[in-house]
Amino acid sequence: MKPYSLQQMPLDERPRERLVRDGADALSSAELLAIILGSGTKSKHVLQLAEELLVAFGSLENLSQATLSELSEIKGIGLIKAIQLQAAFRLGIRASKQAATPRCKIIHPKQAYDLLRYELENEMREHFISVLLDAKSYLIAYEIISIGTLSQTLVHPREVFYPAIRHKAASFLVVHNHPSGDLTPSKEDLHLTDLLIDASVLLGIPLRDHLIISKHGYVSFREQGLSFKTANNSLA
């Protein structure tokens, strides 16, 4: 049995064709990875394989720094695919060193939106991301916690706090996208935010905000007065 490939997708949904038609910036991170990978496995679509890579390593930065051995540990990523990924990321890293940017400070939700909008606004599945900050509100890192379906992603508080504890973050924000374009928070979004606020108080790692992003912009739970009612979690 041949592995699932991009050629099995409807023509107008194939990442290569979309890149030609709309440009690389219109593609999600998973779609760009899928182009590099080329094909999936006998039981796994190439886009699913790409999404699993993002979840396994937590962020594009972590993925870009992975060794051939670490990449090959992912089921469906053999040595050839691992080499292709590492080569592509090394080129990107060399290019980025020529255009280094100052440290990113996040003191307003718009800054978190600007950080992640191009990574999230074209995603066709919900991505849940944790944005980790130091004591002076400078970005430490951001990590993908979960990738879900078109309409939801399942997240447990322990998965959210693990990167914050590992990176010794002083505080953090959470961000997820709504592929439908509707920025209205769901009941599940509100419930999860309440859980995270309660846990943040216990762990001493304040949750600064929760953002929803779509191609139409963003919504800040704090700015809307949703769930954030305690001074203990002040964004300022």
C-alpha positions in Angstrom: 0.0 0.0 0.0 1.4 3.4 -1.0 1.5 6.1 1.7 -1.0 8.9 1.6 0.4 11.9 -0.3 -0.5 15.4 -1.2 -1.6 14.2 -4.6 -4.6 12.4 -3.0 -6.0 15.7 -1.8 -8.5 17.8 -3.8 -6.5 20.0 -6.2 -7.6 23.3 -4.6 -6.6 22.1 -1.1 -3.1 20.9 -1.9 -0.5 23.0 -0.2 1.8 23.2 -3.2 -1.0 24.5 -5.4 -2.1 26.9 -2.7 1.4 28.2 -2.4 1.6 28.9 -6.1 -1.9 30.5 -6.1 -1.8 32.5 -2.8 1.8 32.7 -1.8 3.7 31.0 1.1 2.4 33.5 3.7 -1.2 32.1 3.1 -0.2 28.6 4.2 -0.2 27.3 7.8 2.9 26.0 9.4 1.6 22.5 9.1 1.0 23.0 5.4 4.5 24.3 4.8 5.9 21.3 6.7 3.8 19.0 4.6 5.3 20.3 1.4 8.8 19.6 2.8 7.8 16.1 4.0 6.1 15.3 0.6 4.1 12.2 1.8 2.7 10.6 4.9 2.6 6.9 5.8 0.3 4.0 5.1 -2.0 5.0 7.9 -1.3 8.7 8.3 -2.0 11.7 6.0 1.0 14.0 5.4 -0.8 16.9 7.0 -1.6 14.9 10.1 2.1 13.9 10.2 3.1 17.5 10.0 0.7 18.5 12.8 2.0 15.7 15.0 5.5 17.1 14.5 4.4 20.5 15.7 2.7 19.1 18.8 5.6 16.7 19.6 8.2 19.5 19.7 5.9 22.2 21.0 7.0 25.0 18.7 8.7 25.7 15.3 11.8 26.8 17.2 12.1 23.6 19.1 11.4 21.6 15.9 14.1 23.6 14.0 16.7 22.7 16.7 15.8 19.0 16.8 18.6 16.5 15.9 18.2 13.8 13.3 17.8 11.3 16.0 15.0 13.2 17.8 13.2 13.8 14.5 13.5 10.1 13.6 11.9 9.1 16.9 8.5 10.4 15.5 6.6 7.6 13.9 6.5 8.2 10.2 9.6 10.4 10.1 12.5 8.3 8.7 16.1 9.4 8.1 15.3 10.9 4.7 12.5 13.1 6.0 14.5 14.0 9.0 17.4 15.2 6.7 15.0 17.2 4.6 13.5 18.9 7.7 16.9 19.7 9.2 18.2 21.1 5.9 15.2 23.3 5.4 15.4 24.7 9.0 19.1 25.3 8.8 18.6 27.5 5.8 15.9 29.4 7.6 18.1 29.8 10.7 21.0 31.2 8.6 18.7 33.6 6.9 17.1 34.8 10.2 20.5 35.5 11.7 21.0 38.2 9.1 17.8 39.9 10.2 17.9 39.5 14.0 15.1 41.4 15.9 15.2 42.9 19.4 13.7 40.9 22.2 9.9 40.8 22.1 8.2 42.5 25.1 4.5 41.7 25.6 2.6 44.2 27.7 -0.5 44.5 25.5 -2.7 41.8 23.9 -2.1 43.4 20.5 1.6 42.5 20.8 0.7 38.8 21.4 -1.6 39.0 18.4 1.1 40.4 16.2 3.5 37.6 17.4 1.2 34.8 16.4 -1.3 36.1 13.8 0.6 34.8 10.8 1.1 31.4 12.4 -2.6 31.1 13.3 -4.9 33.1 11.1 -4.7 30.7 8.2 -4.8 27.4 10.2 -7.7 25.1 9.3 -7.6 23.4 12.7 -7.7 24.9 16.2 -4.3 25.4 17.7 -3.8 26.1 21.4 -0.6 28.0 22.3 1.1 29.0 25.5 3.1 32.3 25.4 5.7 32.3 28.2 7.1 35.5 29.7 9.9 36.4 32.1 9.6 38.8 35.1 9.9 41.9 32.9 7.3 40.6 30.3 9.9 39.7 27.7 9.0 36.6 25.6 10.8 33.5 26.7 9.2 31.2 24.2 5.8 30.0 22.9 4.7 26.4 22.5 1.9 24.6 20.8 0.0 22.7 23.4 -2.6 21.0 21.2 -3.9 20.8 17.7 -7.6 19.9 17.4 -10.4 19.9 14.8 -12.0 22.6 12.7 -14.1 23.6 15.7 -12.3 22.6 18.9 -9.2 21.5 20.6 -8.9 19.5 23.8 -6.6 20.9 26.4 -5.9 19.9 30.0 -4.4 22.4 32.5 -1.4 20.2 33.2 -0.4 20.3 29.6 -0.6 24.1 29.6 1.5 24.5 32.8 4.2 22.0 31.9 6.1 24.4 29.5 5.6 27.3 31.9 7.2 25.3 34.7 10.0 23.9 32.5 10.9 27.3 31.2 10.6 28.9 34.7 8.2 31.5 33.3 7.1 34.3 35.5 3.7 34.6 33.8 2.1 33.5 30.6 -0.8 34.0 28.1 -2.8 31.4 26.2 -3.8 31.9 22.6 -6.0 29.8 20.3 -7.5 30.3 16.8 -11.0 29.9 15.5 -10.8 28.7 11.9 -14.5 29.6 11.3 -13.5 33.3 11.7 -16.0 33.8 14.5 -14.2 35.4 17.5 -17.0 34.7 20.0 -15.6 32.7 22.9 -17.4 29.3 23.4 -18.6 28.0 26.8 -15.7 25.6 26.7 -13.3 28.5 26.1 -14.7 30.3 29.2 -14.6 27.2 31.4 -11.0 26.4 30.5 -10.0 30.0 31.2 -11.5 29.8 34.7 -9.7 26.5 35.3 -6.4 28.0 34.2 -6.8 31.1 36.4 -7.5 28.9 39.4 -4.5 26.7 38.7 -2.3 29.8 38.1 -3.1 31.1 41.5 -2.1 27.8 43.1 1.1 27.5 41.1 2.1 31.1 41.4 2.4 31.6 37.6 -0.2 34.3 36.7 -2.3 33.8 33.5 -2.1 37.3 31.9 -4.7 36.9 29.2 -6.5 34.5 26.8 -6.7 35.5 23.1 -8.8 34.2 20.3 -7.3 34.8 16.8 -8.9 34.6 13.4 -8.4 36.2 10.0 -10.8 38.9 11.2 -8.6 40.0 14.1 -8.5 39.0 17.8 -10.4 39.1 21.0 -8.8 39.5 24.4 -10.7 37.9 27.3 -9.2 40.5 29.7 -10.2 43.5 27.6 -13.7 42.0 27.3 -13.9 41.4 31.0 -14.3 37.6 30.5 -13.2 35.5 33.5 -10.4 37.9 34.5 -11.8 39.5 37.5 -8.9 39.3 40.0 -6.1 41.8 40.4 -3.8 38.9 41.0 -3.6 38.3 37.2 -3.1 41.9 36.0 -1.6 42.2 32.6 0.1 45.6 33.3 
